[in-house]
């Protein structure tokens, strides 16, 4: 799995040598004098390029086309309509041709000069503006003042055309107004082409640095000019090494680095989290998270995203912290950031941002038991990013006015994307069989379908499970452990008693027991069977294996002593197979399972105390726990003698409280 992860990550990473220097504007150049190994052009800054583009576009005049053929169509339509109007108004025929010819000559002179369709976008608040007039593929610069608009053409015709008969003039004016159309029209497509060509022809450089020239000397401040030279040198270097550098050797270097970092993770797991190291599902989850984040980084580089900070790197520590623990979350996050640092600009700055934000994410989500904690964590992460952003900006610029606040937007989007951790946690739980605190809280809800069934079919067992949960949770909280896991395990540890609840004493309402009519061997098997049945039921309801472990181990491999001793007493002549009376095990293998075994035995035994006073409870707890030790039931769980003494004290105190035992303080004094 590790080898496959290394190959997948390195296969997609950029295959080009990395520029060896890190630099920031306003900082001191602490490296040796940097001498240019080749000549290169100094690139303009983005603001300079944008200014040049803006100036160039302002100098490009909008292009208008002169349509000389338009008048031919207008002339024909005007003539036909003139004849109809003239006859309709019963004007004398002798003046018709003269009036038509005069008006057409005047109309042609207007069209020859040109009628422009003005554009408010080009006017920019002015009455007139210059245009590039294209006539028969010859371009000339004219002002809209030198040609007609539709309104000025109409006014000109009205002032120029004379007629004795005012009615005739009115008819002619109406006809002219209907047939005045712009023949100088804006060519948007051609203008856009010219603008694009102008922008593309702009130079993006300003000056040269010659081979052998000092780019920056040691201990010099990286001012604007030096920064632009360094940035230009870096881009030219990386562009050249794409063709000059050996991509196979670059790939080998990536494999060595990624493999080494992942090996460190494996060593960490082997030394400190052997449970994860031995579990292929959990191990594959960790490798999947690492691979996914680094592939997301590669994707952002290939798509040329404006900023790598759009990627929600803090989603890694959030998910790992909730599913595993704080130490592993921090360690894994650092590994991802260290690998990513090789492929992002300003590596130190990137590592600083993501490391501090990741630490805040881990601290702020120590235990996810409420949904709003994820939102609070997002706010804390955003605050961490803002503090780092503001500090670095002030360190560079030394002024609030020079800070480009728009550059903080990627951090906001990254934090919002980190909220995807919540559905991802659920998906990982289902796919990889990992139990988070959120899942345990859902399981410990007594309105859960399975627990409601237990309360209905075996109310005595349900009450016993609640008491065991309280005892075990209090003890594990005191000695250190997963109290939520213990509570879930305690509530389900006797779930197998649902099948035959009447065979268990806590569910019997009469003095008659169904065991009275059964052989001791059969009774023992019925009691033991609740373990197997419990495993079967919980797996059917898809409970986590970490909870099922409590069902398997809560009796360890102890004997059902009541029926075993009864068999020996009543059938001394018969051979006894002790395995018939012994639980299958295994014995507890963690603090949590060990504490549950003790809490289960102590709570069950406490119900048989006829006179529950302080001394009897004290003796009972001591006897039960010492018996488990003698039976080697706690050999595989890491409970110390100090832990056991603490557990005893908690059990005694809580049982006295349950049975309302008054302590004789005077006697103790």
QUIPEZI-V571885 format. One record per residue. N is the residue number from 0. RES is the residue in three letters. BURIAL is I if it has 24 or more other ideal C-beta (glycine too) atoms within 12 Angstrom, else O. Layout:
BEGIN
((N & RES & BURIAL) (N & RES & BURIAL))
END
This chain:
BEGIN
((0 & UNK & O) (1 & UNK & I) (2 & UNK & O) (3 & UNK & O) (4 & UNK & I) (5 & UNK & I) (6 & UNK & O) (7 & UNK & I) (8 & UNK & I) (9 & UNK & I) (10 & UNK & O) (11 & UNK & I) (12 & UNK & I) (13 & UNK & I) (14 & UNK & I) (15 & UNK & I) (16 & UNK & I) (17 & UNK & I) (18 & UNK & I) (19 & UNK & O) (20 & UNK & I) (21 & UNK & I) (22 & UNK & I) (23 & UNK & I) (24 & UNK & I) (25 & UNK & O) (26 & UNK & I) (27 & UNK & O) (28 & UNK & I) (29 & UNK & O) (30 & UNK & O) (31 & UNK & O) (32 & UNK & O) (33 & UNK & I) (34 & UNK & O) (35 & UNK & I) (36 & UNK & O) (37 & UNK & O) (38 & UNK & O) (39 & UNK & I) (40 & UNK & O) (41 & UNK & I) (42 & UNK & I) (43 & UNK & I) (44 & UNK & O) (45 & UNK & O) (46 & UNK & O) (47 & UNK & O) (48 & UNK & O) (49 & UNK & O) (50 & UNK & O) (51 & UNK & O) (52 & UNK & I) (53 & UNK & O) (54 & UNK & O) (55 & UNK & O) (56 & UNK & O) (57 & UNK & O) (58 & UNK & O) (59 & UNK & I) (60 & UNK & I) (61 & UNK & I) (62 & UNK & I) (63 & UNK & I) (64 & UNK & I) (65 & UNK & I) (66 & UNK & I) (67 & UNK & O) (68 & UNK & O) (69 & UNK & I) (70 & UNK & I) (71 & UNK & O) (72 & UNK & O) (73 & UNK & I) (74 & UNK & I) (75 & UNK & O) (76 & UNK & O) (77 & UNK & I) (78 & UNK & I) (79 & UNK & O) (80 & UNK & I) (81 & UNK & I) (82 & UNK & O) (83 & UNK & O) (84 & UNK & I) (85 & UNK & I) (86 & UNK & O) (87 & UNK & O) (88 & UNK & O) (89 & UNK & O) (90 & UNK & I) (91 & UNK & O) (92 & UNK & O) (93 & UNK & O) (94 & UNK & O) (95 & UNK & I) (96 & UNK & O) (97 & UNK & O) (98 & UNK & I) (99 & UNK & I) (100 & UNK & O) (101 & UNK & I) (102 & UNK & I) (103 & UNK & I) (104 & UNK & O) (105 & UNK & I) (106 & UNK & I) (107 & UNK & I) (108 & UNK & O) (109 & UNK & I) (110 & UNK & I) (111 & UNK & O) (112 & UNK & I) (113 & UNK & I) (114 & UNK & I) (115 & UNK & I) (116 & UNK & I) (117 & UNK & I) (118 & UNK & O) (119 & UNK & O) (120 & UNK & O) (121 & UNK & I) (122 & UNK & O) (123 & UNK & O) (124 & UNK & O) (125 & UNK & O) (126 & UNK & O) (127 & UNK & O) (128 & UNK & I) (129 & UNK & I) (130 & UNK & I) (131 & UNK & I) (132 & UNK & I) (133 & UNK & I) (134 & UNK & O) (135 & UNK & O) (136 & UNK & O) (137 & UNK & O) (138 & UNK & O) (139 & UNK & O) (140 & UNK & O) (141 & UNK & I) (142 & UNK & O) (143 & UNK & I) (144 & UNK & O) (145 & UNK & O) (146 & UNK & I) (147 & UNK & I) (148 & UNK & I) (149 & UNK & I) (150 & UNK & O) (151 & UNK & I) (152 & UNK & I) (153 & UNK & I) (154 & UNK & O) (155 & UNK & I) (156 & UNK & I) (157 & UNK & O) (158 & UNK & O) (159 & UNK & O) (160 & UNK & I) (161 & UNK & O) (162 & UNK & O) (163 & UNK & O) (164 & UNK & O) (165 & UNK & O) (166 & UNK & O) (167 & UNK & I) (168 & UNK & I) (169 & UNK & O) (170 & UNK & I) (171 & UNK & I) (172 & UNK & I) (173 & UNK & O) (174 & UNK & I) (175 & UNK & I) (176 & UNK & O) (177 & UNK & O) (178 & UNK & I) (179 & UNK & I) (180 & UNK & I) (181 & UNK & I) (182 & UNK & I) (183 & UNK & I) (184 & UNK & I) (185 & UNK & I) (186 & UNK & I) (187 & UNK & O) (188 & UNK & O) (189 & UNK & O) (190 & UNK & I) (191 & UNK & O) (192 & UNK & O) (193 & UNK & I) (194 & UNK & I) (195 & UNK & O) (196 & UNK & O) (197 & UNK & O) (198 & UNK & O) (199 & UNK & O) (200 & UNK & O) (201 & UNK & I) (202 & UNK & O) (203 & UNK & O) (204 & UNK & O) (205 & UNK & O) (206 & UNK & O) (207 & UNK & O) (208 & UNK & I) (209 & UNK & O) (210 & UNK & O) (211 & UNK & O) (212 & UNK & O) (213 & UNK & O) (214 & UNK & I) (215 & UNK & I) (216 & UNK & O) (217 & UNK & O) (218 & UNK & O) (219 & UNK & I) (220 & UNK & O) (221 & UNK & I) (222 & UNK & O) (223 & UNK & O) (224 & UNK & O) (225 & UNK & I) (226 & UNK & I) (227 & UNK & I) (228 & UNK & I) (229 & UNK & I) (230 & UNK & I) (231 & UNK & I) (232 & UNK & I) (233 & UNK & I) (234 & UNK & O) (235 & UNK & I) (236 & UNK & I) (237 & UNK & I) (238 & UNK & O) (239 & UNK & O) (240 & UNK & I) (241 & UNK & O) (242 & UNK & O) (243 & UNK & O) (244 & UNK & O) (245 & UNK & O) (246 & UNK & O) (247 & UNK & O) (248 & UNK & O) (249 & UNK & I) (250 & UNK & I) (251 & UNK & O) (252 & UNK & O) (253 & UNK & I) (254 & UNK & I) (255 & UNK & O) (256 & UNK & I) (257 & UNK & I) (258 & UNK & O) (259 & UNK & O) (260 & UNK & I) (261 & UNK & I) (262 & UNK & O) (263 & UNK & O) (264 & UNK & I) (265 & UNK & I) (266 & UNK & O) (267 & UNK & O) (268 & UNK & I) (269 & UNK & O) (270 & UNK & O) (271 & UNK & O) (272 & UNK & I) (273 & UNK & O) (274 & UNK & O) (275 & UNK & I) (276 & UNK & O) (277 & UNK & O) (278 & UNK & O) (279 & UNK & O) (280 & UNK & O) (281 & UNK & I) (282 & UNK & I) (283 & UNK & O) (284 & UNK & I) (285 & UNK & I) (286 & UNK & I) (287 & UNK & I) (288 & UNK & I) (289 & UNK & I) (290 & UNK & I) (291 & UNK & I) (292 & UNK & I) (293 & UNK & I) (294 & UNK & I) (295 & UNK & I) (296 & UNK & I) (297 & UNK & I) (298 & UNK & O) (299 & UNK & I) (300 & UNK & I) (301 & UNK & O) (302 & UNK & O) (303 & UNK & O) (304 & UNK & O) (305 & UNK & O) (306 & UNK & I) (307 & UNK & I) (308 & UNK & I) (309 & UNK & I) (310 & UNK & I) (311 & UNK & I) (312 & UNK & I) (313 & UNK & I) (314 & UNK & I) (315 & UNK & I) (316 & UNK & I) (317 & UNK & I) (318 & UNK & I) (319 & UNK & I) (320 & UNK & I) (321 & UNK & I) (322 & UNK & I) (323 & UNK & I) (324 & UNK & I) (325 & UNK & I) (326 & UNK & O) (327 & UNK & I) (328 & UNK & I) (329 & UNK & I) (330 & UNK & I) (331 & UNK & I) (332 & UNK & I) (333 & UNK & I) (334 & UNK & I) (335 & UNK & I) (336 & UNK & I) (337 & UNK & I) (338 & UNK & I) (339 & UNK & I) (340 & UNK & I) (341 & UNK & I) (342 & UNK & I) (343 & UNK & I) (344 & UNK & I) (345 & UNK & I) (346 & UNK & I) (347 & UNK & O) (348 & UNK & I) (349 & UNK & I) (350 & UNK & I) (351 & UNK & I) (352 & UNK & I) (353 & UNK & I) (354 & UNK & I) (355 & UNK & I) (356 & UNK & I) (357 & UNK & I) (358 & UNK & I) (359 & UNK & I) (360 & UNK & I) (361 & UNK & I) (362 & UNK & I) (363 & UNK & I) (364 & UNK & I) (365 & UNK & O) (366 & UNK & O) (367 & UNK & I) (368 & UNK & O) (369 & UNK & O) (370 & UNK & O) (371 & UNK & O) (372 & UNK & I) (373 & UNK & I) (374 & UNK & O) (375 & UNK & O) (376 & UNK & I) (377 & UNK & I) (378 & UNK & O) (379 & UNK & I) (380 & UNK & I) (381 & UNK & I) (382 & UNK & O) (383 & UNK & I) (384 & UNK & I) (385 & UNK & I) (386 & UNK & O) (387 & UNK & I) (388 & UNK & I) (389 & UNK & O) (390 & UNK & O) (391 & UNK & I) (392 & UNK & I) (393 & UNK & O) (394 & UNK & O) (395 & UNK & I) (396 & UNK & O) (397 & UNK & O) (398 & UNK & O) (399 & UNK & O) (400 & UNK & O) (401 & UNK & O) (402 & UNK & O) (403 & UNK & O) (404 & UNK & O) (405 & UNK & O) (406 & UNK & I) (407 & UNK & I) (408 & UNK & O) (409 & UNK & I) (410 & UNK & I) (411 & UNK & I) (412 & UNK & O) (413 & UNK & I) (414 & UNK & I) (415 & UNK & O) (416 & UNK & I) (417 & UNK & I) (418 & UNK & I) (419 & UNK & I) (420 & UNK & I) (421 & UNK & I) (422 & UNK & O) (423 & UNK & I) (424 & UNK & I) (425 & UNK & O) (426 & UNK & O) (427 & UNK & I) (428 & UNK & I) (429 & UNK & O) (430 & UNK & O) (431 & UNK & I) (432 & UNK & I) (433 & UNK & I) (434 & UNK & I) (435 & UNK & I) (436 & UNK & I) (437 & UNK & I) (438 & UNK & I) (439 & UNK & I) (440 & UNK & I) (441 & UNK & I) (442 & UNK & I) (443 & UNK & I) (444 & UNK & O) (445 & UNK & I) (446 & UNK & O) (447 & UNK & I) (448 & UNK & O) (449 & UNK & I) (450 & UNK & I) (451 & UNK & O) (452 & UNK & O) (453 & UNK & I) (454 & UNK & I) (455 & UNK & O) (456 & UNK & I) (457 & UNK & I) (458 & UNK & I) (459 & UNK & I) (460 & UNK & I) (461 & UNK & I) (462 & UNK & I) (463 & UNK & I) (464 & UNK & I) (465 & UNK & I) (466 & UNK & I) (467 & UNK & I) (468 & UNK & I) (469 & UNK & I) (470 & UNK & I) (471 & UNK & I) (472 & UNK & I) (473 & UNK & I) (474 & UNK & I) (475 & UNK & I) (476 & UNK & I) (477 & UNK & I) (478 & UNK & I) (479 & UNK & O) (480 & UNK & I) (481 & UNK & I) (482 & UNK & I) (483 & UNK & I) (484 & UNK & I) (485 & UNK & I) (486 & UNK & I) (487 & UNK & I) (488 & UNK & I) (489 & UNK & I) (490 & UNK & I) (491 & UNK & I) (492 & UNK & I) (493 & UNK & I) (494 & UNK & I) (495 & UNK & I) (496 & UNK & I) (497 & UNK & I) (498 & UNK & I) (499 & UNK & I) (500 & UNK & I) (501 & UNK & O) (502 & UNK & I) (503 & UNK & I) (504 & UNK & I) (505 & UNK & I) (506 & UNK & I) (507 & UNK & O) (508 & UNK & O) (509 & UNK & O) (510 & UNK & O) (511 & UNK & O) (512 & UNK & O) (513 & UNK & O) (514 & UNK & I) (515 & UNK & O) (516 & UNK & O) (517 & UNK & O) (518 & UNK & O) (519 & UNK & I) (520 & UNK & I) (521 & UNK & O) (522 & UNK & I) (523 & UNK & I) (524 & UNK & I) (525 & UNK & I) (526 & UNK & I) (527 & UNK & I) (528 & UNK & I) (529 & UNK & I) (530 & UNK & I) (531 & UNK & I) (532 & UNK & I) (533 & UNK & I) (534 & UNK & I) (535 & UNK & O) (536 & UNK & I) (537 & UNK & I) (538 & UNK & O) (539 & UNK & O) (540 & UNK & O) (541 & UNK & O) (542 & UNK & I) (543 & UNK & I) (544 & UNK & I) (545 & UNK & I) (546 & UNK & I) (547 & UNK & I) (548 & UNK & I) (549 & UNK & I) (550 & UNK & I) (551 & UNK & I) (552 & UNK & I) (553 & UNK & I) (554 & UNK & I) (555 & UNK & I) (556 & UNK & I) (557 & UNK & I) (558 & UNK & I) (559 & UNK & I) (560 & UNK & O) (561 & UNK & O) (562 & UNK & I) (563 & UNK & I) (564 & UNK & O) (565 & UNK & O) (566 & UNK & I) (567 & UNK & O) (568 & UNK & O) (569 & UNK & O) (570 & UNK & O) (571 & UNK & O) (572 & UNK & O) (573 & UNK & O) (574 & UNK & O) (575 & UNK & O) (576 & UNK & O) (577 & UNK & O) (578 & UNK & O) (579 & UNK & I) (580 & UNK & I) (581 & UNK & I) (582 & UNK & I) (583 & UNK & I) (584 & UNK & I) (585 & UNK & I) (586 & UNK & I) (587 & UNK & I) (588 & UNK & I) (589 & UNK & I) (590 & UNK & I) (591 & UNK & I) (592 & UNK & I) (593 & UNK & I) (594 & UNK & I) (595 & UNK & I) (596 & UNK & I) (597 & UNK & I) (598 & UNK & I) (599 & UNK & I) (600 & UNK & I) (601 & UNK & I) (602 & UNK & I) (603 & UNK & I) (604 & UNK & I) (605 & UNK & I) (606 & UNK & I) (607 & UNK & O) (608 & UNK & I) (609 & UNK & O) (610 & UNK & O) (611 & UNK & I) (612 & UNK & O) (613 & UNK & I) (614 & UNK & O) (615 & UNK & O) (616 & UNK & I) (617 & UNK & I) (618 & UNK & O) (619 & UNK & I) (620 & UNK & I) (621 & UNK & I) (622 & UNK & O) (623 & UNK & I) (624 & UNK & I) (625 & UNK & O) (626 & UNK & O) (627 & UNK & I) (628 & UNK & I) (629 & UNK & O) (630 & UNK & I) (631 & UNK & O) (632 & UNK & I) (633 & UNK & I) (634 & UNK & O) (635 & UNK & O) (636 & UNK & I) (637 & UNK & O) (638 & UNK & I) (639 & UNK & O) (640 & UNK & O) (641 & UNK & O) (642 & UNK & I) (643 & UNK & I) (644 & UNK & O) (645 & UNK & I) (646 & UNK & I) (647 & UNK & I) (648 & UNK & O) (649 & UNK & I) (650 & UNK & I) (651 & UNK & I) (652 & UNK & I) (653 & UNK & I) (654 & UNK & I) (655 & UNK & I) (656 & UNK & O) (657 & UNK & I) (658 & UNK & I) (659 & UNK & O) (660 & UNK & O) (661 & UNK & O) (662 & UNK & O) (663 & UNK & O) (664 & UNK & O) (665 & UNK & O) (666 & UNK & O) (667 & UNK & O) (668 & UNK & O))
END
